[in-house]
Amino acid sequence: MSDESAEPAADPAGISRRGLLGLLGTGAAGLAVGGAAGAGIAIAAGAGRSEARSAATYPFHGAQQAGILTPVQDRLHFAAYDLPANATRDDFVGLLRDWTAAAAEMTQGRPIGEGAIGDLDRPPDDTGEALDLPASGLTITVGLGPSLFDHPEHGDRFGIRARQPALLRPLPRFAGDALDQARSGGDLCVQACADDPQVAVHAIRNLSRIAFGRAPLRWSQLGFGRTSSTSTSQVTARNLLGFKDGTANLKSEDPGTGAAVWVEAGDDPAADWLAGGSYLVARRIRMLVESWDRAQLGEQETIIGRDKGEGAPLSGGTEFTAPDFSEIAANGQPVIAADAHVRLAHPDHNGGAALLRRGYNYVDGNDALGRLDAGLFFIAFQRSPEQFITVQRALASDLLNEYIKHVGSGIWAVPPGIAEGGYLGETLFA
Ligand code: HEM
């Protein structure tokens, strides 16, 4: 039973970081609301959508890592790290242990170690910018890249090559790939999701600080709006093309989702340590939004295969009506075009391959031509990398390709969840 699909809980101590300050009377804008235990959970004045969920806290320990089936939070900070050539197995395990301790605190809305204030004679253990904020639904999900097991230059640094999952290999090249290696790959990845951007950034900043000198940051990506739903309780969000995204996503409540997402014992005899884990694929997909914004609405809908307002399939019905790919229009053409995105990506077109999508919108300023550097930071979790590879290959003829470009990429194995007293990735070293 996964802990992570559980309903979010209020802070177990009943007092969030912000609540604590509110109760101390230092949070001028905070309004303390009586919690179940009679303690305060503060909600900022003028609370909006994010603030309404700000008290959510997901368990850090459990059979699976949180941040996969967890209802997608509003904000993302994603980071990839490389261990140095001379790092030892002890260095690697030491880092994972230190990250575990810090993540266990931060996800519960608590500062790291002795906190951000205290001893004036040394740098604080916690950088402090989340001190007055609640947990905000923070989840921290860690993945292990293929280069940890078999690095092109450093080989088998950690003595784990024999345990490399057979399918944990760099992704094949796909049609149209324009990947920037400086924004791709990495020995380790961390996905920090929260309903408050500062909480997500605080998590990555502090994990990077803990990794200083041990695993330098290779690249990182901020995401400011979810583009999917992973629970039927969530309203479908929109991507930067203006379309609802996540309608046909796997949802935690669907009976088949676990079998599509979690690695089972026996899937890979060399990698039983990964049972209860998953594979994370990330793709930084630039959208050519200026061109898209000049495309007629009819063309936009033909490309996606759904209408823009309601998100319903062009074959009819409402948002959650199943698309009818066999329907033919009066002109003899399929109503949902042969190369429409949803037709090519649909499991029926891919031997049943389904993905748990968990991506985010991003805008990273603009390029030298004055075009927004905007797009989708696509994240998908799956039981086998073959699921992503199958769907991405099918998308080679996607009508959408005229308006998008894949510019970053990575794949990581996500170890199972962490037992109390254990550490991230422990089963790999057992
Ligand atoms: C910028 C790039 C992309 C955009 C704008 C985009 C947008 C959309 C939209 C609007 C939908 C329909 C709503 C929904 O069911 O979620 C959709 C569906 C879907 N997309 Fe994408 N997508 C992109 C890239 C990808 C990639 C790279 C993959 C996987 C390799 C993918 C896989 C899927 C799948 C599996 C569905 C559901 C299809 C179905 O079962 O009906 N998408 N996407």
Residues whose N, C-alpha, C, O or C-beta is under 5 A from the ligand:
A	BS01	HEM	N239 L241 F243 K244 D245 G246 T247 A248 N249 I285 I304 V342 A345 H346 P347 L376 F388 V391 Q392 I404
